[in-house]
């Protein structure tokens, strides 16, 4: 009887731990735009408020992250499609500016890449890539942790619909 009780307690603890880890690493955290401390790749401070009346696609990434690199072509394709829908695509990393500059030159794709002055964990981002879609009023209407085919017809339609 005692061993059955210990077994049940162990199962409950395992379920709680799994739930905690799932929430921490697989669900994109709430994005607070006002807490973002960003610079462009020349070191100039920049605020996402400078994109007034623009719908935003924000992607937190790292240059060493396989899933991040894998989804870049689809992000670029979505950017080309959604530019006429008043979207601004922004990639954000906390890596050193020099590394981000070299990365941007190396990939040969025109992205707005910003440097986060804060460590991504300070924004409660513990896994990457993580992406957000915001309306022109900068309200988050979609968030996704993990890679995605952003240029799929279904995702393009979803982003258009959610940001109307």
N, C-alpha and C positions, 0 to 999 in steps of 0.2 A: 504494500500500500504506500509506504514512504517513498519507494523508488518510482512509483507511478506519479506521485505528486511532484517529485523532483524533475521527472521527465516533462510533465506538463508545464512547470515553471520555466524549464529550459526552452521549450517550444515558444512560449509567450515572449520570453526575452529575445529569442531569435527573430520572431515576427516584428517586434518593436524595433530592433536594430536594423532589420531590412527596410522597414518603413522610413526610419531616420536617414539611412544611406541613400535610399531612392529619392527622397525629397531633397537631400543635399547635393547629389550628383546628377540626377536625371531630370529634375524639374527646373526650368529656368527661373531664377529668382526675380522678385519684383524689381523693376528698373526705376531708379529715382534719378531723373535727368539732372536735377539740381546738384547732385553730389558728384557728378562726373567732373574730374579735373583733367582737361585735355589740352594737348598742343598739336600743332601741325608738325610736319617733318622738318621744318626749319626752326622749331622751338617756340613759335608764337602761340600764346594762349588762344584757345578757341572755345566757344560755347555752342552747344547745339541750338541755342536760341537764335544763332545767326542764320539758321535755316527756317526763318519765319514762313509760315504758310506752305511749307514743304512737307510732304509725307516722307517718313523716314524708314529706312531699312538699316538697322544697326546690327553688326556682326562682331562679336568678341572672338578673337582668334589668336593663334601663335604661329610663327613661321616654322616651327618644328613639329607642329601638330598634323599628323597624317589626314584625319577626317576634315580638318580645316582646309588643307590644300586641295583635297579631293573635291570639295564643294565649290571652290573658287570659280571654275568655269561656268557652273550653273548660276552663281551669283552674278557674274559678269553678263551672262545672257539675259537674266531677269532685269538687270540694270538697263540694258539696251532696250528691252521691251517696255519697261515701266517709266522711262524718262519722260515720255509724252503724257504720263499720268501724274506728273508733278512729284515724282519720287526722287529723293536724294539717298544714295547708298553710301554708308560709312562703315569702314572696318576699323576696329579699335584693338590695340594690343598694348601690354605693359612692358614689352621688350624695349631695349635701348633704341633710341632714334636712329643711330647709325645702322643698326641691323635692319630696321624697318625700311630705311632708305635703300639699302642694298637689295632687300627682298623685292621692293617695288620695282626697282630697275631690272632685276633678274627675271621677274615673271612676265614683264612686258604687257601687262594689262592695266588699263587706266582705272585705278580705284582711288577714292579718297581714303587714305589711311591716316588715322590719328593715333597719337601716343597718349596712353593714360599715365598721368603722373602718379596715380595710386596703383598699388598692386591689385589685380583683379579680385583677389580674395577679399579685399576691403569692400567690394561691391557685392559680396556673397556669391561670387562666381567661382565655383570650385571645379567645373569641368567645361571644356570647350570642344567644339564651337558652341556658342549660344547666340541666338538671333532674336531680334524684336522687330515688329512692324508697328509703326505709329501713324496715326492720322495727322492731318495738317495742323491740328491743334495740339499735337504731340501727346496724344493719349495712346497708351499701349493697347493694341487690339489683338495681338498675337505674339506668342513667345514660344521658342523651340530650343531645346537642348539637344545637341547632336547634329549630325549632318543631315542635309536635305537636298532634294533636287528642286532648287528654287525656280528653275525655268520650266518646270512641267506645266502643262496647260492648266491642270487642277490648281496648282499653287499660285500661278499668275492670277487666275480668276478669283481665288480666295483672297489674295492681297488687294485686288481691285475692289472686291465686294466689301471687305472689312474696313476699308479706308474711305468709303463714300461719305 
